[in-house]
């Protein structure tokens, strides 16, 4: 795990002092809210529906137990006892008093954390695969490169005031768990025919009111050219991106209007013109950063012991948890454990202070002091011995963190919607809760299999509904909440945007509509192993549309 050096510590301290002064000037009335706005956004402070909200960066989703305990302390001391983990691998506190924000930031700085560039028209928190460094299918851990990009982009003088926000994501595995193709820049680690590691480069992805899948503009970029090529992309965008209309200011619009080939040519020309030794990554520096992310010294182990198998045999709930929430590790005898923040009927992504402290304790004891935040709003223990699973499960179960639903129908991504967000046009959280309660985590959910439901409470798509197998978009129509369904989206390596089913459904009818979609899938799948996305891609929209709109659903055209 990366540790701050003297520069990092001084950088964060300087920003804290600066922002503390800005907060004091706002509280005294010297700054108006409009004058204060640009300062608070660059420090992760939003003005939401009911209160200020503080968004804290968790670079590439990696946390230590010490850091998670500090987040628990902040939740208890300055908020209402919980925090909300987001699809950008950040955590949000929804109820801090503005006067307390400098103290919160000081507490964060004491554990090498901050909220810088979690908002504003700048390069945001760099995200990565939450199984990085552990997954059996990994080519290479992408987090060292994410850290290099984080250092390079922090308060970059040229890219602090871009046309709009800018997001980078990296994946180190052929199976993309970081949704890189719906980011402004997505980097996929690959090997060339010489066995050298480099990056495939995607540009111009994004969701929101104009969703687009990113375009590959390079098949192979050498590691040493990572910063120079990133600079070339961002510079072309900074110079040519629209500033006259914030809805058309993202790089995806530039790529669309300019054309993919013209964009590639512009980036390559900028890259060739500005390429220099100053931006070339020295192998020694890459190795220095990689050393921070060296895997823990895992003992040699066989597969799970007879005692674990005996527990599986006599405890169906434990067996379901292991089957659903434990992924294959690159080392025999270990697993990657997802702790669901989606209890049945709960609020997706929320964790109490007590739950955070419990996870910190478990990570310290059983996972080499490391926790990950997934972009699917769950927490992950990346290095767990299979023989420790019974003890971990028992500890998690005692505090509501052992829901066996990772990747299943109740593992729902949801934005905060109208419960918190001033931009939302419909509720998201109650819809997620009702879907979760409808399908549960038992035999029915297991029979349905892999199914990603994603919910957004407005067109800004913070719930990533466009790339949900079933996407739900909440809108306001004539003063009434209406929910539009999309089907067939996916945020992985075969990234696709979902297709709109047709007219929307009322708040009262939307869960029934989703159940109709699921029941239709169950009736047409080729066999019990054919998952929803595969079935949808095979049969298309027609049978789902027929089932939805032949029923008396109250659909609102």
C-alpha positions, 0 to 999 in steps of 0.5 A: 500500500502506498505511503505518503512521503514528505511531499505528499504530507506537505501538499495535503497540509498546505491544502488543508490550511488554505481551505480552512481559511476559506471555510472561515471566510465563508462562515464569517460572511466574507465569502458568499456561497457562490464565491465559496462554491469553487473552493469547496468543490475542489476540496470535495464539499458539495451542497446537497438537498439537506446539508453539505456533503463531504466526498473523501478520496480512496485512490484505486479503492485501497484502504488500511485498517487504520484508515477505515477506523478513522472513517468510522470515527468521522462517521460517529463524531461528525455525521450520523453514524454511517458513511456511503461508499460510492461507484467511484471508490470514494466514501461520502458523509452526508451530514457534516457541519461546514464548521467541522470540515477543516477538523475532519480533513485534519483527521483524514490527513493524520491517516494519509487521506484527503478529499482533494479533487473529488469534485470540480472540473479536474482529474478526479480520483483514479479508480482501479479493479477492486481485486487488483493484486489478488485475482487469479486472472490478473496480468499485472497489478494496475494500482502502481500505475494508478498511483503514478497517475494520481501523483501526476494529476494532483493540482496539475497546473494545466489541468485544474480547470478543464471544460468538465470533470475527468475520470480515469480507470485502470484494469489489470485483468482480461475481465474488466471489473473497473468499467474502464470503457465508460470513463474519459480514459480507460487503461487496460493492461495487456501483453504484446507479442514480445511479452512486454507489459503495456496498455490498451487505451480507451477514450471518450466513454461516459454515462450521464445524459449522453451515454457513450462507450469509449473507443480504443485509440491505441492497442499498445502503449509502453509503460514508460509513455503512460504520463506523456500519452495521458497528457496528450489526451487531456491537453487535446481535450482541454484545448478543444473541449466545449466550454459553452455548454456544460452538457456538451463539455465532456471528452465523449462529446469531443470524440463524437463531434471530432470523430474517433480517427481525428481524435486519435490523430490529434492525440498522437500528434500531441504525443509526438510533439511533446514527448520528452524525457521529463515525462518518460517513466524511468523503470527505477521509479516504476519499480519504486512505486510497485514495491509499495504494492508488493503482495503480502507474504502468503504462506503456502497452503492447500485448498480448504481444509476438511473442517471448512468443507464440513462446515459447508456441508452442515451450514447451507448459509455459510456454503451460500456465502462462500459460493457467492462471495468468494472469488478465486485468488492467484494463490492456492488456498486463498480467496478474494472475499466480497463483503456485501453492503447490500443487506436485504432491505438495506441502503446500498453502499451504506456502512455504519461506524460499527461495521467499518470498525468490524471490517478493520478488525477482520482485515487486520487479523485475516487479510494482511491489514488491507481492504478494498472498496469496489465500484459496485459499492461493496467492501473486499478483503483481497487476501483471505485464507480459505481456512479462515472463512468460518471465523470471518463469516461468523464475525461478519454475520454478527453485524449484518455483513454476511449477505450472500448476494455478491453479483446476484439480483439484490446486489444493487448499485444505487445512487442516493436519489432524492433522499439526499441529492439536489439534482435527483428527480426521483427516489432511488434508495426505496426502489432498491430496497423494495427490489431487494426485499422482493427477490431476497438472497435465498434459493430464488435469487440463486436460481436467477443467477448473475444479474446486475441491477443499477438505479439512478435517480436522475439523468446524471446516471451516478447509479450507472443504470446505462450499463446495468443488465437491468437499468432503472432511471428515475425521472419526474414527469408532470410532477410524478416519479416515473421509472424507465427501464433499460435491458442488456447493458454491461460495464465489463470488457464487452461493454454495452449500453442498455436498450430502453424497453419503452414507456416508464413505470410508476413508483408503485409499479416499477418493482412489478415490472422488474419482476416481469423482466426477471420472470420472462428471462427465467422462462426463455433461458436455454438452461439453468446456466444461461445468465440474464445478459447472455439470454438477452443478447440471444433473444433481444428485446421483443419478448421482454417488451411483450411481457411488460406492456401486455400486462396492466402495468400502469405504464405512463407514456 
